[in-house]
Amino acid sequence: MQTVGGVEVDVTLPEKKGNTALRFACALGSRNLPQCFVEHGTNVNAKSHRGATPIDRLGEDSAARIWKLLKGHGGHYGL
């Protein structure tokens, strides 16, 4: 659990299509959120309903750095 705006949020839970906060952060090219989510125990290999993992959805801006982070925590491609 993580406190965001005074509310406790579980960043490891997927939304209805199976996407996690980590997957969205990767898709948007976030530079800091993926590290935070990994530190809070998110599953780096969680698959969406289409079978995509966060590594499959890396944005171009931070892809190399985040790819290294996710691979270092056991991440792999799902598609």
C-alpha positions in Angstrom: 0.0 0.0 0.0 1.1 3.5 -0.8 -0.3 6.8 0.4 -1.3 9.1 -2.4 -3.0 12.4 -1.5 -3.8 11.1 2.0 -5.5 7.9 0.6 -3.9 4.4 0.8 -3.6 2.9 -2.7 -2.4 -0.6 -3.7 -0.3 0.0 -6.8 0.0 -3.7 -7.4 -3.7 -4.2 -8.3 -4.8 -4.3 -11.9 -7.7 -2.4 -13.4 -10.6 -4.2 -15.2 -8.5 -4.8 -18.4 -5.6 -6.3 -16.4 -3.4 -3.2 -16.7 -1.4 -2.1 -13.7 -0.1 1.2 -12.6 3.4 0.0 -13.6 2.1 -0.7 -17.1 0.6 2.7 -17.5 3.7 4.4 -16.1 5.8 2.5 -18.7 3.5 3.3 -21.5 3.6 7.0 -20.6 7.4 7.1 -20.4 7.4 8.0 -16.7 10.9 8.4 -15.3 10.3 7.9 -11.6 7.1 6.0 -11.1 8.3 2.6 -12.3 11.1 2.6 -9.7 8.6 3.5 -7.0 6.1 0.8 -8.0 8.9 -1.9 -8.1 10.0 -0.8 -4.6 6.5 -1.3 -3.4 6.2 -4.8 -4.7 4.4 -4.5 -8.0 4.6 -7.6 -10.3 6.9 -6.6 -13.1 5.5 -9.4 -15.3 1.8 -8.8 -14.7 -0.1 -9.3 -18.0 -3.0 -7.4 -19.3 -5.9 -9.2 -20.9 -4.1 -9.0 -24.2 -1.0 -10.6 -22.7 1.2 -7.5 -22.6 3.7 -7.0 -19.7 5.0 -3.6 -18.6 8.2 -4.2 -20.7 6.0 -4.5 -23.8 4.7 -1.0 -23.2 7.8 1.1 -22.6 7.6 4.6 -23.9 10.6 5.8 -26.0 11.8 8.6 -23.7 12.8 6.4 -20.8 12.8 2.9 -22.4 16.5 1.9 -21.8 16.6 2.9 -18.2 13.2 1.4 -17.3 13.9 -1.7 -19.3 17.1 -2.3 -17.3 15.1 -1.7 -14.0 12.4 -4.2 -15.0 14.9 -6.8 -16.4 16.9 -6.5 -13.2 13.7 -7.5 -11.2 12.9 -10.5 -13.5 10.8 -8.7 -16.1 10.2 -10.2 -19.5 8.2 -9.7 -22.6 4.7 -11.1 -22.7 3.8 -10.7 -26.4 
